[in-house]
């Protein structure tokens, strides 16, 4: 038996973090702000009149949505992490070059973890979802949230 002098090293198990999302906080936010019928593009890119978003505008919208998702409690991040420790970047889509076309480009959206300098491409195509007619209460919001949950989970395993 041990002498009780604390010489035994103990390892505490760190619970595995799982990305999750809940639509209720988003619905509460959108309804509370009175914006369920407001187009997402006009909310996040005031004054934008384009029929199709370029990749830079897509990155801005996704970044703002991600920050709102975490601040209203729709999307949880690992403990001690904030949305500012991640950024969205355009990545060239070589594997499937015709999949997404942003004004002639072939970029997808990836989420980069700035702390570990790793990134993961979203299994999603935000440019298709965020048209000038897409509303703040649209199914596109949940589609992006699901893609972010999957992407955050992949980044956490790297």
N, C-alpha and C positions, 0 to 999 in steps of 0.2 A: 504494500500500500504506500501511497505517497506521504511525504512528511508534512504536507500542507504549506510548504514554503513558496508555492506558486511557480515552481520550476518547469512544470509541464506546459508546453505550448498548446494553446487551444485555438482552433480555427473556427470562426463563426461562419456559418453558411449564409451567403447573401442570397436573398430570394431573387429568383429570376424575374426580370421585368417583362411585362407583356404590354405591348401597345394596344390600347382600346379606344373606342370612341362611342359617344352617345349623342343621338340627334337632339334630345330634349333641351340641353343647354343652348344649342344653336337656334332651335325653334323659339325658345324663350327670348333670346337676344333679338332675333329678327322681328318677332311680334312686339316686343317691348320698345324697339326703335321705330315701329310702324313702317317697316320697309319690306314686307314679304313680296310685294309686287314691283319693287324697284329692280331694274336691270342691274346685274352684277357689274357689268363693265362701267355703267355710269356711276355706280357707287364707288368703285375702286379706281377708276380712271376718268374722273370728271372731265367732260369736254371732248372725250374721244368719240369721233364720228365714223370710224372705220367699219367697214362691213366684215372684215376679217382681222383678227389680231396677229401682229407680228410676234416673234419669239420674245422680244424684250417686254412687250406688254403682257404676254402670257406669264412671264417670270414675275412681273410686278403683281399681277392679280393673285397668283398662287402664293407668293410671299405674304401678301396682306391677309389672304384667307387663312394661311397657316398660323399667323400671329393671332388672328381673331379666334380661330379654333382653340388655341391653347389658352388664350386669356379668358374666354367664356366657359371653359371647362368641357368643351366638346371632345377634345383630344388630349390624352395624358402623355406626358413625356417622362423619361426616367427621372427619379428623384434627384434633385440638385441641378437639373438641366433646365434651360430656358429656350424659347424659340429663337433667340438671338444667336445661339450656338450652332445654328443650321442656316444654310443658304441654298437657294435653288439656282441651278446653272443649266445652260443649254449644252447638250452633248450630241455629237454626231451619231446618227442612227445608221451604222454601217450594215448591221445584220439584216435589216428590213428597210431598205432605202425608200420605198414608196409608202411606208406606213403613215407618216405625218409630213405634211408639207406646209411650212410656214413661209408664205411669200416666196416660194421657190427654193427654200432651204430644206434640209432634211435633219432637223434637230428634234430631239426628245428633251424631256425635262428630267433632271436628276436632283436628288437631295444630297447635299454635302454636309457631313458632320465636321464642323470646323475644329472641334477638339481633337478628333482622331485623324483628321484629313482623309477620310474615306468617303466614298459616295456610292449611291445606288440609284439606278434609273427607275423612275416611277413606272409601274405597270398601268399606265393611264395616258390619255391623250387630251390634256386640258384644253388645247386649242379647239377641239371639236365640241367641247362642252360649253365653253365660254363665248357664246355668240352675243351680239348686241341684244338679243331677245331673252337671254338666260336670266331668270329672276333669282333673287336672294333666297327664295324658298324652293328652289329647283332641286330635282333629283341629282343634278350635277354636283351639288354640295356633298351629298352623301357618297357619291362615287369617288370624289377626290378624297374624302375622309378615309374611305376603305383603302384606297391606294396608298395613302400616307401611313396608315396602320401597318400595312404590309412592308412598306419601305423602311419605316422606323424599326420594325422588328428585324429586318435584314441587316440594317446598320448596327443594331445592338449586338448582333452575333459576330461581327467582324472584329 
